[in-house]
Amino acid sequence: MAKFKAEEKLQAVERYLNGNESSHEIAKSLGTDNKAILKWVTQFEHNGEKAFVKQYTNYTQQFKLDVLTYMIENGMSLNETAAVFNIAAPSTISVWRKQFEKQGFDALQSKKKGRPSMKKESNKQHKRTPVEGSTEALRAEIERLRMENEYLKKLNALVQNKEKSPKKTK
């Protein structure tokens, strides 16, 4: 389905509420489904023009539970509940319900998405230099020298392989 701007949705809702056109006629002119028009109308009735303003939210655990409780207590559908709470996708509520049924209240906790940030504090913990002359310092120096030795051996092997291979021109 095509994406529509807030102005287009608002115009479609106004056309429907004027009573001159049916949801099927409006949907056909916009190239969408009539259920989308009816969904927009419901969202508009509950939230006004702000229903079509894009918002990126991170819902709290308590908010998710409140939405599920409201939906169950009032016997509302996913679409109706999404319209009341101004949730863009009703399927979001369905996901919350499945998580809650399978794993309980803790499953509704928001999880951070994406790659974790690089914290400078954690790097400082690893780079603490041991006291000179201590066993930790000596072990660290031995480890560093071993790594350096391995690096030099590999470098030497690569240089020897390069010298042995016949020089071919392409």
Contact map, one row per residue, 1 for C-alpha under 8 A:
11100000000000000000000000000001000000000000000000000000000000000000000000000000000000000000000000000000000000000000000000000000000000000000000000000000000000000000000000
11110000000000000000000000000011000000000000000000000000000000000000000000000000000000000000000000000000000000000000000000000000000000000000000000000000000000000000000000
11111000000000000000000000000000000000000000000000000000000000000000000000000000000000000000000000000000000000000000000000000000000000000000000000000000000000000000000000
01111101100000000000000000000000000000000000000000000000000000000000000000000000000000000000000000000000000000000000000000000000000000000000000000000000000000000000000000
00111111100000000000000000000000000000000000000000000000000000000000000000000000000000000000000000000000000000000000000000000000000000000000000000000000000000000000000000
00011111110000000000000000000000000000000000000000011000000000000000000000000000000000000000000000000000000000000000000000000000000000000000000000000000000000000000000000
00001111111000000000000000000000000000000000000000000000000000000000000000000000000000000000000000000000000000000000000000000000000000000000000000000000000000000000000000
00011111111100000000000000000000000000000000000000000000000000000000000000000000000000000000000000000000000000000000000000000000000000000000000000000000000000000000000000
00011111111110000000000000000000000010010000000000010000000000000000000000000000000000000000000000000000000000000000000000000000000000000000000000000000000000000000000000
00000111111111000000000000000000000000000000000010010000000000000000000000000000000000000000000000000000000000000000000000000000000000000000000000000000000000000000000000
00000011111111100000000000000000000000000000000000000000000000000000000000000000000000000000000000000000000000000000000000000000000000000000000000000000000000000000000000
00000001111111110000000001000000000010000000000000000000000000000000000000000000000000000000000000000000000000000000000000000000000000000000000000000000000000000000000000
00000000111111111000000000000000000010011001000000000000000000000000000000000000000000000000000000000000000000000000000000000000000000000000000000000000000000000000000000
00000000011111111100000000000000000000000000000000000000000000000000000000000000000000000000000000000000000000000000000000000000000000000000000000000000000000000000000000
00000000001111111111100001000000000000000000000000000000000000000000000000000000000000000000000000000000000000000000000000000000000000000000000000000000000000000000000000
00000000000111111111111001000000000000001000000000000000000000000000000000000000000000000000000000000000000000000000000000000000000000000000000000000000000000000000000000
00000000000011111110000000000000000000000000000000000000000000000000000000000000000000000000000000000000000000000000000000000000000000000000000000000000000000000000000000
00000000000001111111100000000000000000000000000000000000000000000000000000000000000000000000000000000000000000000000000000000000000000000000000000000000000000000000000000
00000000000000111111110000000000000000000000000000000000000000000000000000000000000000000000000000000000000000000000000000000000000000000000000000000000000000000000000000
00000000000000110111110000000000000000000000000000000000000000000000000000000000000000000000000000000000000000000000000000000000000000000000000000000000000000000000000000
00000000000000110111111011000000000000000000000000000000000000000000000000000000000000000000000000000000000000000000000000000000000000000000000000000000000000000000000000
00000000000000010011111111000000000000000000000000000000000000000000000000000000000000000000000000000000000000000000000000000000000000000000000000000000000000000000000000
00000000000000010000111111100000011011000000000000000000000000000000000000000000000000000000000000000000000000000000000000000000000000000000000000000000000000000000000000
00000000000000000000011111110000110000000000000000000000000000000000000000000000000000000000000000000000000000000000000000000000000000000000000000000000000000000000000000
00000000000000000000111111111000000000000000000000000000000000000000000000000000000000000000000000000000000000000000000000000000000000000000000000000000000000000000000000
00000000000100110000111111111100010010000000000000000000000000000000000000000000000000000000000000000000000000000000000000000000000000000000000000000000000000000000000000
00000000000000000000001111111111110110000000000000000000000000000000000000000000000000000000000000000000000000000000000000000000000000000000000000000000000000000000000000
00000000000000000000000111111111110000000000000000000000000000000000000000000000000000000000000000000000000000000000000000000000000000000000000000000000000000000000000000
00000000000000000000000011111111000000000000000000000000000000000000000000000000000000000000000000000000000000000000000000000000000000000000000000000000000000000000000000
00000000000000000000000001111111000000000000000000000000000000000000000000000000000000000000000000000000000000000000000000000000000000000000000000000000000000000000000000
01000000000000000000000000111111100000000000000000000000000000000000000000000000000000000000000000000000000000000000000000000000000000000000000000000000000000000000000000
11000000000000000000000000111111110100000000000000000000000000000000000000000000000000000000000000000000000000000000000000000000000000000000000000000000000000000000000000
00000000000000000000000100110011111110000000000000000000000000000000000000000000000000000000000000000000000000000000000000000000000000000000000000000000000000000000000000
00000000000000000000001101110001111111000000000000000000000000000000000000000000000000000000000000000000000000000000000000000000000000000000000000000000000000000000000000
00000000000000000000001000000000111111100000000000000000000000000000000000000000000000000000000000000000000000000000000000000000000000000000000000000000000000000000000000
00000000000000000000000000100001111111110000000000000000000000000000000000000000000000000000000000000000000000000000000000000000000000000000000000000000000000000000000000
00000000100110000000001001100000111111111000000000000000000000000000000000000000000000000000000000000000000000000000000000000000000000000000000000000000000000000000000000
00000000000000000000001000000000011111111100000000000000000000000000000000000000000000000000000000000000000000000000000000000000000000000000000000000000000000000000000000
00000000000000000000000000000000001111111110000000000000000000000000000000000010001000000000000000000000000000000000000000000000000000000000000000000000000000000000000000
00000000100010000000000000000000000111111111000000000000000000000000000000000000000000000000000000000000000000000000000000000000000000000000000000000000000000000000000000
00000000000010010000000000000000000011111111100000000000000000000000000000000000000000000000000000000000000000000000000000000000000000000000000000000000000000000000000000
00000000000000000000000000000000000001111111110000000000000000000000000000000001001000000000000000000000000000000000000000000000000000000000000000000000000000000000000000
00000000000000000000000000000000000000111111111100100000000000000000000000000000001101000000000000000000000000000000000000000000000000000000000000000000000000000000000000
00000000000010000000000000000000000000011111111111110000000000000000000000000000000000000000000000000000000000000000000000000000000000000000000000000000000000000000000000
00000000000000000000000000000000000000001111111100000000000000000000000000000000000000000000000000000000000000000000000000000000000000000000000000000000000000000000000000
00000000000000000000000000000000000000000111111100000000000000000000000000000000001100000000000000000000000000000000000000000000000000000000000000000000000000000000000000
00000000000000000000000000000000000000000011111111100000000000000000000000000000001101000000000000000000000000000000000000000000000000000000000000000000000000000000000000
00000000000000000000000000000000000000000011111111100000000000000000000000000000000000000000000000000000000000000000000000000000000000000000000000000000000000000000000000
00000000010000000000000000000000000000000001001111111000000000000000000000000000000000000000000000000000000000000000000000000000000000000000000000000000000000000000000000
00000000000000000000000000000000000000000001001111111000000000000000000000000000000000000000000000000000000000000000000000000000000000000000000000000000000000000000000000
00000000000000000000000000000000000000000011001111111000000000000000000000000000000001000000000000000000000000000000000000000000000000000000000000000000000000000000000000
00000100110000000000000000000000000000000001000011111100000000000000000000000000000000000000000000000000000000000000000000000000000000000000000000000000000000000000000000
00000100000000000000000000000000000000000000000011111110000000000000000000000000000000000000000000000000000000000000000000000000000000000000000000000000000000000000000000
00000000000000000000000000000000000000000000000000011111000000000000000000000000000000000000000000000000000000000000000000000000000000000000000000000000000000000000000000
00000000000000000000000000000000000000000000000000001111100000000000000000000000000000000000000000000000000000000000000000000000000000000000000000000000000000000000000000
00000000000000000000000000000000000000000000000000000111110000000000000000000000000000000000000000000000000000000000000000000000000000000000000000000000000000000000000000
00000000000000000000000000000000000000000000000000000011111000000000000000000000000000000000000000000000000000000000000000000000000000000000000000000000000000000000000000
00000000000000000000000000000000000000000000000000000001111100000000000000000000000000000000000000000000000001000000000000000000000000000000000000000000000000000000000000
00000000000000000000000000000000000000000000000000000000111110110000000000000000000000000000000000000000000001000000000000000000000000000000000000000000000000000000000000
00000000000000000000000000000000000000000000000000000000011111110000000000000000000000000000000000000000000011000000000000000000000000000000000000000000000000000000000000
00000000000000000000000000000000000000000000000000000000001111111000000000000000000000000000000000000000100111000000000000000000000000000000000000000000000000000000000000
00000000000000000000000000000000000000000000000000000000000111111100000000000000000000000000000000000000000000000000000000000000000000000000000000000000000000000000000000
00000000000000000000000000000000000000000000000000000000001111111110000000000000000000000000000000000000000000000000000000000000000000000000000000000000000000000000000000
00000000000000000000000000000000000000000000000000000000001111111111000000000000000000000000100100000000000100000000000000000000000000000000000000000000000000000000000000
00000000000000000000000000000000000000000000000000000000000011111111100000000000000000000000000000000000100100000000000000000000000000000000000000000000000000000000000000
00000000000000000000000000000000000000000000000000000000000001111111110000000000000000000000000000000000000000000000000000000000000000000000000000000000000000000000000000
00000000000000000000000000000000000000000000000000000000000000111111111000000000100010000000100000000000000000000000000000000000000000000000000000000000000000000000000000
00000000000000000000000000000000000000000000000000000000000000011111111100000000000000000000100110000000000000000000000000000000000000000000000000000000000000000000000000
00000000000000000000000000000000000000000000000000000000000000001111111110000000000000000000000000000000000000000000000000000000000000000000000000000000000000000000000000
00000000000000000000000000000000000000000000000000000000000000000111111111000000100000000000000000000000000000000000000000000000000000000000000000000000000000000000000000
00000000000000000000000000000000000000000000000000000000000000000011111111111100100000000000000000000000000000000000000000000000000000000000000000000000000000000000000000
00000000000000000000000000000000000000000000000000000000000000000001111111110000000000000000000000000000000000000000000000000000000000000000000000000000000000000000000000
00000000000000000000000000000000000000000000000000000000000000000000111111100000000000000000000000000000000000000000000000000000000000000000000000000000000000000000000000
00000000000000000000000000000000000000000000000000000000000000000000011111110000000000000000000000000000000000000000000000000000000000000000000000000000000000000000000000
00000000000000000000000000000000000000000000000000000000000000000000001111111000000000000000000000000000000000000000000000000000000000000000000000000000000000000000000000
00000000000000000000000000000000000000000000000000000000000000000000001101111101100000000000000000000000000000000000000000000000000000000000000000000000000000000000000000
00000000000000000000000000000000000000000000000000000000000000000000001000111111100000000000000000000000000000000000000000000000000000000000000000000000000000000000000000
00000000000000000000000000000000000000000000000000000000000000000000001000011111110000000110110000000000000000000000000000000000000000000000000000000000000000000000000000
00000000000000000000000000000000000000100000000000000000000000000000000000001111111000000100000000000000000000000000000000000000000000000000000000000000000000000000000000
00000000000000000000000000000000000000000100000000000000000000000000000000011111111100000000000000000000000000000000000000000000000000000000000000000000000000000000000000
00000000000000000000000000000000000000000000000000000000000000000010011000011111111110000100000000000000000000000000000000000000000000000000000000000000000000000000000000
00000000000000000000000000000000000000000000000000000000000000000000000000000111111111111100100000000000000000000000000000000000000000000000000000000000000000000000000000
00000000000000000000000000000000000000100110011000000000000000000000000000000011111111110000000000000000000000000000000000000000000000000000000000000000000000000000000000
00000000000000000000000000000000000000000010011000000000000000000000000000000001111111100000000000000000000000000000000000000000000000000000000000000000000000000000000000
00000000000000000000000000000000000000000000000000000000000000000010000000000000111111100000000000000000000000000000000000000000000000000000000000000000000000000000000000
00000000000000000000000000000000000000000010001000100000000000000000000000000000011111110000000000000000000000000000000000000000000000000000000000000000000000000000000000
00000000000000000000000000000000000000000000000000000000000000000000000000000000011111111101000000000000000000000000000000000000000000000000000000000000000000000000000000
00000000000000000000000000000000000000000000000000000000000000000000000000000000011001111100000000000000000000000000000000000000000000000000000000000000000000000000000000
00000000000000000000000000000000000000000000000000000000000000000000000000000000010000111111100000000000000000000000000000000000000000000000000000000000000000000000000000
00000000000000000000000000000000000000000000000000000000000000000000000000000110110000111111110000000000000000000000000000000000000000000000000000000000000000000000000000
00000000000000000000000000000000000000000000000000000000000000000000000000000100000000001111111000000000000000000000000000000000000000000000000000000000000000000000000000
00000000000000000000000000000000000000000000000000000000000000000000000000000000000000101111111100000000000000000000000000000000000000000000000000000000000000000000000000
00000000000000000000000000000000000000000000000000000000000000010011000000000100010000001111111110000000000000000000000000000000000000000000000000000000000000000000000000
00000000000000000000000000000000000000000000000000000000000000000000000000000100000000000111111111000000000000000000000000000000000000000000000000000000000000000000000000
00000000000000000000000000000000000000000000000000000000000000000000000000000000000000000011111111100000000000000000000000000000000000000000000000000000000000000000000000
00000000000000000000000000000000000000000000000000000000000000010001000000000000000000000001111111110000000100000000000000000000000000000000000000000000000000000000000000
00000000000000000000000000000000000000000000000000000000000000000001000000000000000000000000111111111000000000000000000000000000000000000000000000000000000000000000000000
00000000000000000000000000000000000000000000000000000000000000000000000000000000000000000000011111111100000000000000000000000000000000000000000000000000000000000000000000
00000000000000000000000000000000000000000000000000000000000000000000000000000000000000000000001111111111001100000000000000000000000000000000000000000000000000000000000000
00000000000000000000000000000000000000000000000000000000000000000000000000000000000000000000000111111111111100000000000000000000000000000000000000000000000000000000000000
00000000000000000000000000000000000000000000000000000000000000000000000000000000000000000000000011111111000000000000000000000000000000000000000000000000000000000000000000
00000000000000000000000000000000000000000000000000000000000000000000000000000000000000000000000001111111000000000000000000000000000000000000000000000000000000000000000000
00000000000000000000000000000000000000000000000000000000000000000000000000000000000000000000000000111111111000000000000000000000000000000000000000000000000000000000000000
00000000000000000000000000000000000000000000000000000000000000000000000000000000000000000000000000111111111100000000000000000000000000000000000000000000000000000000000000
00000000000000000000000000000000000000000000000000000000000010001000000000000000000000000000000000010011111110000000000000000000000000000000000000000000000000000000000000
00000000000000000000000000000000000000000000000000000000000000000000000000000000000000000000000000010011111110000000000000000000000000000000000000000000000000000000000000
00000000000000000000000000000000000000000000000000000000000000000000000000000000000000000000000000110011111110000000000000000000000000000000000000000000000000000000000000
00000000000000000000000000000000000000000000000000000000000010011000000000000000000000000000000100110001111111000000000000000000000000000000000000000000000000000000000000
00000000000000000000000000000000000000000000000000000000000110000000000000000000000000000000000000000000111111100000000000000000000000000000000000000000000000000000000000
00000000000000000000000000000000000000000000000000000000011110000000000000000000000000000000000000000000000111110000000000000000000000000000000000000000000000000000000000
00000000000000000000000000000000000000000000000000000000000000000000000000000000000000000000000000000000000011111000000000000000000000000000000000000000000000000000000000
00000000000000000000000000000000000000000000000000000000000000000000000000000000000000000000000000000000000001111100000000000000000000000000000000000000000000000000000000
00000000000000000000000000000000000000000000000000000000000000000000000000000000000000000000000000000000000000111110000000000000000000000000000000000000000000000000000000
00000000000000000000000000000000000000000000000000000000000000000000000000000000000000000000000000000000000000011111000000000000000000000000000000000000000000000000000000
00000000000000000000000000000000000000000000000000000000000000000000000000000000000000000000000000000000000000001111100000000000000000000000000000000000000000000000000000
00000000000000000000000000000000000000000000000000000000000000000000000000000000000000000000000000000000000000000111110000000000000000000000000000000000000000000000000000
00000000000000000000000000000000000000000000000000000000000000000000000000000000000000000000000000000000000000000011111000000000000000000000000000000000000000000000000000
00000000000000000000000000000000000000000000000000000000000000000000000000000000000000000000000000000000000000000001111100000000000000000000000000000000000000000000000000
00000000000000000000000000000000000000000000000000000000000000000000000000000000000000000000000000000000000000000000111111100000000000000000000000000000000000000000000000
00000000000000000000000000000000000000000000000000000000000000000000000000000000000000000000000000000000000000000000011111110000000000000000000000000000000000000000000000
00000000000000000000000000000000000000000000000000000000000000000000000000000000000000000000000000000000000000000000001111111000000000000000000000000000000000000000000000
00000000000000000000000000000000000000000000000000000000000000000000000000000000000000000000000000000000000000000000001111111100000000000000000000000000000000000000000000
00000000000000000000000000000000000000000000000000000000000000000000000000000000000000000000000000000000000000000000001111111110000000000000000000000000000000000000000000
00000000000000000000000000000000000000000000000000000000000000000000000000000000000000000000000000000000000000000000000111111111000000000000000000000000000000000000000000
00000000000000000000000000000000000000000000000000000000000000000000000000000000000000000000000000000000000000000000000011111111000000000000000000000000000000000000000000
00000000000000000000000000000000000000000000000000000000000000000000000000000000000000000000000000000000000000000000000001111111000000000000000000000000000000000000000000
00000000000000000000000000000000000000000000000000000000000000000000000000000000000000000000000000000000000000000000000000111111100000000000000000000000000000000000000000
00000000000000000000000000000000000000000000000000000000000000000000000000000000000000000000000000000000000000000000000000011111110000000000000000000000000000000000000000
00000000000000000000000000000000000000000000000000000000000000000000000000000000000000000000000000000000000000000000000000000011111000001000000000000000000000000000000000
00000000000000000000000000000000000000000000000000000000000000000000000000000000000000000000000000000000000000000000000000000001111101011000000000000000000000000000000000
00000000000000000000000000000000000000000000000000000000000000000000000000000000000000000000000000000000000000000000000000000000111111011000000000000000000000000000000000
00000000000000000000000000000000000000000000000000000000000000000000000000000000000000000000000000000000000000000000000000000000011111001100000000000000000000000000000000
00000000000000000000000000000000000000000000000000000000000000000000000000000000000000000000000000000000000000000000000000000000001111101100000000000000000000000000000000
00000000000000000000000000000000000000000000000000000000000000000000000000000000000000000000000000000000000000000000000000000000011111111100000000000000000000000000000000
00000000000000000000000000000000000000000000000000000000000000000000000000000000000000000000000000000000000000000000000000000000000011111110000000000000000000000000000000
00000000000000000000000000000000000000000000000000000000000000000000000000000000000000000000000000000000000000000000000000000000011001111111000000000000000000000000000000
00000000000000000000000000000000000000000000000000000000000000000000000000000000000000000000000000000000000000000000000000000000111111111111100000000000000000000000000000
00000000000000000000000000000000000000000000000000000000000000000000000000000000000000000000000000000000000000000000000000000000000111111111110000000000000000000000000000
00000000000000000000000000000000000000000000000000000000000000000000000000000000000000000000000000000000000000000000000000000000000000111111111000000000000000000000000000
00000000000000000000000000000000000000000000000000000000000000000000000000000000000000000000000000000000000000000000000000000000000000011111111100000000000000000000000000
00000000000000000000000000000000000000000000000000000000000000000000000000000000000000000000000000000000000000000000000000000000000000001111111110000000000000000000000000
00000000000000000000000000000000000000000000000000000000000000000000000000000000000000000000000000000000000000000000000000000000000000000111111111000000000000000000000000
00000000000000000000000000000000000000000000000000000000000000000000000000000000000000000000000000000000000000000000000000000000000000000011111111100000000000000000000000
00000000000000000000000000000000000000000000000000000000000000000000000000000000000000000000000000000000000000000000000000000000000000000001111111110000000000000000000000
00000000000000000000000000000000000000000000000000000000000000000000000000000000000000000000000000000000000000000000000000000000000000000000111111111000000000000000000000
00000000000000000000000000000000000000000000000000000000000000000000000000000000000000000000000000000000000000000000000000000000000000000000011111111100000000000000000000
00000000000000000000000000000000000000000000000000000000000000000000000000000000000000000000000000000000000000000000000000000000000000000000001111111110000000000000000000
00000000000000000000000000000000000000000000000000000000000000000000000000000000000000000000000000000000000000000000000000000000000000000000000111111111000000000000000000
00000000000000000000000000000000000000000000000000000000000000000000000000000000000000000000000000000000000000000000000000000000000000000000000011111111100000000000000000
00000000000000000000000000000000000000000000000000000000000000000000000000000000000000000000000000000000000000000000000000000000000000000000000001111111110000000000000000
00000000000000000000000000000000000000000000000000000000000000000000000000000000000000000000000000000000000000000000000000000000000000000000000000111111111000000000000000
00000000000000000000000000000000000000000000000000000000000000000000000000000000000000000000000000000000000000000000000000000000000000000000000000011111111100000000000000
00000000000000000000000000000000000000000000000000000000000000000000000000000000000000000000000000000000000000000000000000000000000000000000000000001111111110000000000000
00000000000000000000000000000000000000000000000000000000000000000000000000000000000000000000000000000000000000000000000000000000000000000000000000000111111111000000000000
00000000000000000000000000000000000000000000000000000000000000000000000000000000000000000000000000000000000000000000000000000000000000000000000000000011111111100000000000
00000000000000000000000000000000000000000000000000000000000000000000000000000000000000000000000000000000000000000000000000000000000000000000000000000001111111110000000000
00000000000000000000000000000000000000000000000000000000000000000000000000000000000000000000000000000000000000000000000000000000000000000000000000000000111111111000000000
00000000000000000000000000000000000000000000000000000000000000000000000000000000000000000000000000000000000000000000000000000000000000000000000000000000011111111100000000
00000000000000000000000000000000000000000000000000000000000000000000000000000000000000000000000000000000000000000000000000000000000000000000000000000000001111111110000000
00000000000000000000000000000000000000000000000000000000000000000000000000000000000000000000000000000000000000000000000000000000000000000000000000000000000111111111000000
00000000000000000000000000000000000000000000000000000000000000000000000000000000000000000000000000000000000000000000000000000000000000000000000000000000000011111111100000
00000000000000000000000000000000000000000000000000000000000000000000000000000000000000000000000000000000000000000000000000000000000000000000000000000000000001111111100000
00000000000000000000000000000000000000000000000000000000000000000000000000000000000000000000000000000000000000000000000000000000000000000000000000000000000000111111110000
00000000000000000000000000000000000000000000000000000000000000000000000000000000000000000000000000000000000000000000000000000000000000000000000000000000000000011111110000
00000000000000000000000000000000000000000000000000000000000000000000000000000000000000000000000000000000000000000000000000000000000000000000000000000000000000001111111000
00000000000000000000000000000000000000000000000000000000000000000000000000000000000000000000000000000000000000000000000000000000000000000000000000000000000000000011111100
00000000000000000000000000000000000000000000000000000000000000000000000000000000000000000000000000000000000000000000000000000000000000000000000000000000000000000000111110
00000000000000000000000000000000000000000000000000000000000000000000000000000000000000000000000000000000000000000000000000000000000000000000000000000000000000000000011111
00000000000000000000000000000000000000000000000000000000000000000000000000000000000000000000000000000000000000000000000000000000000000000000000000000000000000000000001111
00000000000000000000000000000000000000000000000000000000000000000000000000000000000000000000000000000000000000000000000000000000000000000000000000000000000000000000000111
